[in-house]
Amino acid sequence: MKNSKQGTSYTTLPKYYDRFVQARGQNYDDFVNWIITLSNIYNLNLKRILSLGSGNCTAEILLAKKDFFVSCVDNSTSMIQESVKKFLKNHILNYEIIKSSITDYKLNTKVEMAFSHYFCINYLLTIKELEDCFTLTYLNLKNHGIFLFDVIQDLPNPIKEKVLFYNNETFKSVLEMTYLKDNIGCTNFYNFFKLKNGLYDLVEEIHYQRGYTIEEITNLLIKAGFKRSKITISKYLNYTPINDSDRRIVFIAQK
Ligand SMILES: C[S@@+](CC[C@H](N)C(=O)[O-])C[C@H]1O[C@@H](n2cnc3c(N)ncnc32)[C@H](O)[C@@H]1O
């Protein structure tokens, strides 16, 4: 067990991560097609892409297959191990993996697009970490390049608990979510993955994530160098304005 605020996230789950996200309905083809559409809308002449919190790199492999060079940053050893296996299996060479926090990574070549996908930004628990990530990403973008990321708009306050279940033939999951102070949520994941012999493997992890308001994020993007007039907030996979009821929203900031 790591220190309490790091939890145990992405230590044992990576082995089953694809099954985990599939059960939650995440479609990486749709995401990749959407960001390529966005790159055309923004006239990016896209060649290099930076992914922050790249995980096991499903989206990044789809992008590399389309001939973009992808730089993948993640700090989970197990997630990186899974991604390396996938890159090798797909015979892909146009990528690099940088094991680092997304708050202090080093990149050799600037990119036309940086993205952070599937609530990675919510794993940053302090304003300082968010500021460091945004500032560094601004510096690593070419002029007119875009930085996009999805976030949970806000975690509910005050403190409360709820339990959610996912259940299908090969995967069962119980989530105990506790909302702590400062808009930080602690989720205890109890995941059961069916093995070939019919038994289940239990994977338990504790994840801490933080909700940020639109205003907090916008102000930090501006502090990092982005202009307010070049920050767009959009629905996920749909370049249209958000509603109050949208939990998953996307920031698109152009340098
Ligand atoms: C929900 S997963 C998303 C993975 C991938 N982007 C996807 O779309 O499936 C979150 C990822 O963020 C990574 N992560 C969380 N905090 C991080 C940090 N401070 N620095 C680098 N990676 C981080 C985790 O290791 C994990 O791989």
Ligand as a Chemical Component Dictionary entry (heavy atoms), coordinates in Angstrom:
data_LIG
# 
_chem_comp.id                   LIG 
_chem_comp.type                 NON-POLYMER 
_chem_comp.pdbx_formal_charge   0 
_chem_comp.three_letter_code    LIG 
# 
loop_
_chem_comp_atom.comp_id 
_chem_comp_atom.atom_id 
_chem_comp_atom.alt_atom_id 
_chem_comp_atom.type_symbol 
_chem_comp_atom.charge 
_chem_comp_atom.model_Cartn_x 
_chem_comp_atom.model_Cartn_y 
_chem_comp_atom.model_Cartn_z 
_chem_comp_atom.pdbx_ordinal 
LIG C1  C1  C 0  -8.333 6.038  -16.166 1  
LIG S1  S1  S 1  -6.697 5.652  -16.655 2  
LIG C2  C2  C 0  -6.747 6.260  -18.325 3  
LIG C3  C3  C 0  -5.771 5.584  -19.216 4  
LIG C4  C4  C 0  -5.899 5.919  -20.693 5  
LIG N1  N1  N 0  -5.673 7.326  -20.939 6  
LIG C5  C5  C 0  -7.247 5.507  -21.250 7  
LIG O1  O1  O 0  -7.871 6.328  -21.925 8  
LIG O2  O2  O -1 -7.645 4.356  -21.054 9  
LIG C6  C6  C 0  -5.735 6.862  -15.808 10 
LIG C7  C7  C 0  -4.258 6.759  -16.099 11 
LIG O3  O3  O 0  -3.629 7.928  -15.568 12 
LIG C8  C8  C 0  -2.409 7.540  -14.976 13 
LIG N2  N2  N 0  -2.052 8.586  -14.000 14 
LIG C9  C9  C 0  -2.752 9.015  -12.941 15 
LIG N3  N3  N 0  -2.102 10.015 -12.314 16 
LIG C10 C10 C 0  -0.966 10.218 -13.016 17 
LIG C11 C11 C 0  0.132  11.119 -12.875 18 
LIG N4  N4  N 0  0.184  12.021 -11.895 19 
LIG N5  N5  N 0  1.144  11.040 -13.767 20 
LIG C12 C12 C 0  1.114  10.128 -14.775 21 
LIG N6  N6  N 0  0.094  9.253  -14.960 22 
LIG C13 C13 C 0  -0.923 9.300  -14.093 23 
LIG C14 C14 C 0  -2.683 6.188  -14.370 24 
LIG O4  O4  O 0  -1.496 5.450  -14.148 25 
LIG C15 C15 C 0  -3.574 5.569  -15.435 26 
LIG O5  O5  O 0  -2.821 4.866  -16.392 27 
# 
loop_
_chem_comp_bond.comp_id 
_chem_comp_bond.atom_id_1 
_chem_comp_bond.atom_id_2 
_chem_comp_bond.value_order 
_chem_comp_bond.pdbx_ordinal 
LIG C1  S1  SING 1  
LIG S1  C2  SING 2  
LIG S1  C6  SING 3  
LIG C2  C3  SING 4  
LIG C3  C4  SING 5  
LIG C4  N1  SING 6  
LIG C4  C5  SING 7  
LIG C5  O1  DOUB 8  
LIG C5  O2  SING 9  
LIG C6  C7  SING 10 
LIG C7  O3  SING 11 
LIG C7  C15 SING 12 
LIG O3  C8  SING 13 
LIG C8  N2  SING 14 
LIG C8  C14 SING 15 
LIG N2  C9  SING 16 
LIG N2  C13 SING 17 
LIG C9  N3  DOUB 18 
LIG N3  C10 SING 19 
LIG C10 C11 SING 20 
LIG C10 C13 DOUB 21 
LIG C11 N4  SING 22 
LIG C11 N5  DOUB 23 
LIG N5  C12 SING 24 
LIG C12 N6  DOUB 25 
LIG N6  C13 SING 26 
LIG C14 O4  SING 27 
LIG C14 C15 SING 28 
LIG C15 O5  SING 29 
# 
